[in-house]
Amino acid sequence: KRNATMQFVLVLLTALTVYIIVSTNVRLRELLHLRLKENHRCESFPCDGHFALTTFLAGDYDGKEGDHDDDDTYFVAARVLTYQLLHAPRIRLQSPTPFIVLVTKDVRESKRPRLRDDGASVVEVDQIEHNISISEPRWVQTITKLRVFDPTAVPYSTALYLDTDIVLTRLIDSIFSDPK
């Protein structure tokens, strides 16, 4: 158990190191400039700008044959978060900031265009292979959330990861400009 905990901590420290290298490398940041549409969604990925908001959706929903996409609570939560960030009148982003939903290969194909239609940019990422023992089956793909620090998946100098099960209560635009 202690060995698995140490491996998990090592993975997190590695991800943090990669993030620090990417976020402080001026040359790399200069290479990340492309175009952003008015509705906050990328016309071509990646978009202009230094900042992006991200979340993660895995395909490990334990549904049954014939289930509707909306039976997946994590998918619904990702759609609610997309709505809050891009469309909700009182709390939507005031500045054009892309919202990226990282998905694993096993996320149903029908879910991806719905997220895009909602305004999110959908990026498929490979699962991070590991040998860490995770006792809770629904958390097995949690390590793959670290792809948010992979500049090939999220090519921005600063990315804020938001878990799908949060609810925004006010504007968050200032989070990127706050020096603290």
Sine and cosine of phi, psi and omega as CSV:
sin_phi,cos_phi,sin_psi,cos_psi,sin_omega,cos_omega
0.00,0.00,-0.68,0.73,-0.01,-1.00
-0.90,0.43,-0.63,0.78,0.01,-1.00
-0.89,0.45,-0.67,0.74,0.03,-1.00
-0.90,0.43,-0.64,0.77,0.04,-1.00
-0.90,0.44,-0.68,0.73,0.02,-1.00
-0.89,0.45,-0.65,0.76,0.04,-1.00
-0.89,0.45,-0.68,0.74,0.01,-1.00
-0.88,0.47,-0.71,0.71,0.03,-1.00
-0.88,0.47,-0.64,0.76,0.02,-1.00
-0.89,0.46,-0.68,0.74,0.04,-1.00
-0.88,0.48,-0.71,0.71,0.01,-1.00
-0.89,0.45,-0.68,0.74,0.03,-1.00
-0.90,0.43,-0.62,0.79,0.06,-1.00
-0.89,0.46,-0.71,0.70,0.01,-1.00
-0.89,0.47,-0.67,0.74,0.02,-1.00
-0.90,0.44,-0.65,0.76,0.04,-1.00
-0.88,0.47,-0.71,0.70,0.04,-1.00
-0.87,0.50,-0.69,0.72,0.02,-1.00
-0.86,0.51,-0.73,0.69,-0.02,-1.00
-0.89,0.46,-0.67,0.74,0.02,-1.00
-0.88,0.47,-0.73,0.68,-0.03,-1.00
-0.92,0.39,-0.68,0.73,-0.09,-1.00
-0.96,0.30,-0.37,0.93,-0.01,-1.00
-0.98,-0.22,-0.06,1.00,-0.03,-1.00
-1.00,0.04,0.97,-0.22,-0.06,-1.00
-0.88,0.48,-0.67,0.74,-0.02,-1.00
-0.87,0.49,-0.70,0.71,0.02,-1.00
-0.89,0.45,-0.67,0.75,0.03,-1.00
-0.87,0.48,-0.61,0.79,0.00,-1.00
-0.91,0.42,-0.48,0.88,0.00,-1.00
-0.98,0.21,-0.16,0.99,-0.14,-0.99
-0.99,-0.11,0.26,0.97,-0.08,-1.00
-1.00,-0.06,0.88,-0.47,0.14,-0.99
-0.66,-0.76,-0.36,-0.93,-0.20,-0.98
-0.97,-0.22,0.61,-0.79,0.00,-1.00
-0.84,-0.54,0.74,-0.68,0.04,-1.00
-0.98,0.21,0.27,-0.96,-0.02,-1.00
-0.85,0.53,-0.58,0.81,-0.08,-1.00
-0.99,0.11,0.32,0.95,0.06,-1.00
0.98,0.22,-0.11,0.99,-0.03,-1.00
-1.00,-0.10,0.54,-0.84,-0.01,-1.00
-0.95,0.32,0.70,-0.72,0.17,-0.99
-0.97,0.23,-0.68,0.73,0.16,-0.99
-0.71,-0.71,0.63,-0.77,-0.09,-1.00
-1.00,-0.05,0.69,-0.73,0.02,1.00
-0.99,0.15,0.08,-1.00,-0.07,-1.00
-0.97,-0.24,0.16,-0.99,0.13,-0.99
-0.91,0.41,0.36,-0.93,0.14,-0.99
0.96,-0.29,0.27,-0.96,-0.03,-1.00
-0.99,-0.12,-0.36,0.93,-0.18,-0.98
-0.92,-0.40,0.57,-0.82,0.11,-0.99
-0.54,-0.84,0.47,-0.88,0.12,-0.99
-0.95,-0.31,0.63,-0.78,-0.06,-1.00
-0.70,-0.72,0.38,-0.93,0.22,-0.98
-0.58,-0.81,0.04,-1.00,-0.12,-0.99
-0.73,-0.69,0.71,-0.71,0.05,-1.00
-0.75,-0.66,0.89,-0.46,0.03,-1.00
-0.99,-0.14,0.34,-0.94,-0.01,-1.00
-1.00,-0.06,0.38,0.92,-0.05,-1.00
-1.00,0.02,0.30,0.95,0.08,-1.00
-0.84,0.54,0.78,-0.63,-0.09,-1.00
-1.00,-0.02,0.87,0.50,-0.05,-1.00
-1.00,0.06,0.07,-1.00,0.02,-1.00
-0.93,-0.37,0.32,-0.95,0.06,-1.00
-0.80,0.59,0.75,-0.66,0.04,-1.00
1.00,0.04,-0.04,1.00,0.05,-1.00
-0.89,0.45,0.49,-0.87,0.08,-1.00
-1.00,0.08,0.48,-0.88,0.03,-1.00
-0.81,0.59,-0.59,0.81,-0.05,-1.00
-0.95,0.31,-0.06,1.00,0.12,-0.99
-0.98,0.20,-0.27,0.96,0.03,-1.00
-1.00,0.10,0.96,-0.28,-0.08,-1.00
-0.90,0.43,-0.52,0.86,0.03,-1.00
-0.94,0.33,-0.60,0.80,0.07,-1.00
-0.90,0.43,-0.72,0.70,0.03,-1.00
-0.88,0.48,-0.67,0.74,0.02,-1.00
-0.89,0.45,-0.63,0.78,0.05,-1.00
-0.90,0.44,-0.62,0.78,0.04,-1.00
-0.93,0.38,-0.65,0.76,0.03,-1.00
-0.90,0.45,-0.69,0.72,0.02,-1.00
-0.89,0.46,-0.66,0.75,0.06,-1.00
-0.86,0.51,-0.72,0.70,0.02,-1.00
-0.87,0.49,-0.73,0.68,-0.02,-1.00
-0.86,0.50,-0.72,0.70,-0.07,-1.00
-0.95,0.30,-0.56,0.83,-0.16,-0.99
-0.94,-0.34,-0.34,0.94,-0.14,-0.99
-0.74,-0.67,-0.45,0.89,-0.09,-1.00
-0.87,0.50,0.84,-0.54,-0.14,-0.99
-0.80,0.60,-0.66,0.75,-0.11,-0.99
-1.00,-0.03,-0.29,0.96,-0.09,-1.00
-0.79,-0.61,0.04,1.00,-0.02,-1.00
-0.90,0.43,0.37,-0.93,0.02,-1.00
-0.87,0.49,0.71,-0.70,0.00,-1.00
-1.00,-0.01,-0.34,0.94,0.03,-1.00
-0.91,-0.41,0.51,-0.86,-0.03,-1.00
-0.92,0.38,0.98,-0.22,0.00,-1.00
-0.78,-0.63,0.84,-0.55,-0.03,-1.00
-0.93,0.37,0.55,-0.83,0.11,-0.99
-0.91,-0.43,0.87,-0.49,-0.11,-0.99
-0.92,-0.39,0.80,-0.60,0.10,-1.00
-0.97,-0.24,0.93,-0.36,0.08,-1.00
-0.98,0.18,0.78,-0.63,0.01,-1.00
-0.82,-0.57,0.51,-0.86,0.10,-1.00
-1.00,0.04,0.27,-0.96,-0.06,-1.00
-0.84,0.55,-0.49,0.87,-0.09,-1.00
-1.00,0.02,0.14,0.99,0.13,-0.99
-0.95,0.30,0.77,-0.64,-0.03,-1.00
-0.77,0.64,0.67,-0.74,-0.01,-1.00
-0.86,0.51,-0.54,0.84,-0.03,-1.00
-0.93,0.38,-0.36,0.93,-0.02,-1.00
-0.98,0.20,-0.51,0.86,-0.11,-0.99
-0.90,0.43,-0.77,0.64,0.02,-1.00
-0.91,0.42,-0.48,0.88,0.05,-1.00
-0.91,0.41,-0.66,0.75,0.05,-1.00
-0.91,0.42,-0.65,0.76,0.04,-1.00
-0.90,0.44,-0.68,0.73,0.03,-1.00
-0.89,0.46,-0.50,0.87,0.06,-1.00
-0.96,0.29,-0.29,0.96,0.04,-1.00
0.89,-0.45,-0.06,1.00,-0.01,-1.00
-0.99,0.12,0.43,-0.91,0.20,-0.98
-1.00,-0.09,0.78,-0.63,-0.06,-1.00
-0.96,-0.28,0.81,-0.59,-0.02,-1.00
-0.80,-0.60,0.86,-0.51,0.05,-1.00
-0.99,0.16,0.72,-0.70,0.02,-1.00
-0.83,-0.56,0.49,-0.87,0.08,-1.00
-0.97,0.25,0.55,-0.84,0.04,-1.00
-0.93,0.36,0.63,-0.78,0.09,-1.00
-0.99,0.17,0.88,-0.47,0.01,-1.00
-0.98,0.20,0.69,-0.72,0.00,-1.00
-0.45,-0.89,0.25,-0.97,0.05,-1.00
-0.88,-0.48,0.47,0.88,0.04,-1.00
-0.98,0.19,0.75,-0.66,0.01,-1.00
-0.98,0.20,0.89,-0.46,0.01,-1.00
-0.87,-0.49,0.89,-0.45,-0.13,-0.99
-0.98,0.22,-0.44,0.90,-0.02,-1.00
-1.00,-0.03,0.93,-0.37,-0.08,-1.00
-0.82,0.57,-0.59,0.81,-0.05,-1.00
-0.95,0.31,-0.16,0.99,0.00,-1.00
-0.98,-0.22,0.05,1.00,-0.05,-1.00
-0.85,0.53,-0.66,0.75,-0.04,-1.00
-1.00,0.06,0.06,1.00,-0.03,-1.00
-0.86,0.51,-0.58,0.82,0.01,-1.00
-0.85,0.52,-0.53,0.85,-0.02,-1.00
-0.91,0.42,-0.31,0.95,0.10,-1.00
-0.84,0.55,-0.42,0.91,-0.01,-1.00
-0.90,0.43,-0.20,0.98,0.08,-1.00
-0.87,0.49,-0.29,0.96,0.06,-1.00
-0.86,0.51,-0.40,0.92,0.03,-1.00
-1.00,-0.04,0.01,1.00,0.01,-1.00
-1.00,0.07,0.92,-0.39,-0.06,-1.00
-0.91,0.42,-0.26,0.97,0.09,-1.00
-0.99,0.17,-0.41,0.91,0.04,-1.00
-1.00,-0.01,-0.67,0.74,-0.01,-1.00
-0.77,-0.63,0.99,0.11,-0.13,-0.99
-0.99,0.13,0.91,0.41,0.03,-1.00
-0.74,-0.67,0.44,-0.90,-0.01,-1.00
-0.95,0.33,-0.47,0.88,0.02,-1.00
-0.68,-0.74,0.81,-0.59,0.03,-1.00
-0.78,-0.63,0.71,-0.70,0.06,-1.00
-0.96,-0.29,0.84,-0.54,0.04,-1.00
-1.00,-0.02,0.77,-0.63,0.06,-1.00
-0.87,-0.48,0.84,-0.55,0.06,-1.00
-0.92,0.39,0.52,-0.86,-0.08,-1.00
-0.93,0.37,-0.36,0.93,-0.07,-1.00
-1.00,-0.07,0.45,0.89,0.11,-0.99
-0.98,-0.20,0.35,-0.94,0.08,-1.00
-0.81,-0.59,0.82,-0.57,0.02,-1.00
-0.98,0.18,0.63,-0.78,0.00,-1.00
-0.89,-0.46,-0.17,0.99,0.01,-1.00
-0.36,-0.93,0.11,-0.99,0.01,-1.00
-0.84,0.54,0.58,-0.81,0.04,-1.00
-0.84,-0.54,0.13,0.99,-0.04,-1.00
-0.80,0.60,-0.61,0.79,-0.10,-0.99
-0.94,0.35,-0.16,0.99,-0.04,-1.00
-0.88,0.48,-0.51,0.86,0.00,-1.00
-0.99,0.12,-0.31,0.95,-0.03,-1.00
-0.97,-0.23,-0.12,0.99,-0.01,-1.00
-0.97,0.26,0.87,-0.48,-0.04,-1.00
-0.92,0.39,-0.28,0.96,0.00,-1.00
-0.98,0.18,0.00,0.00,0.00,0.00
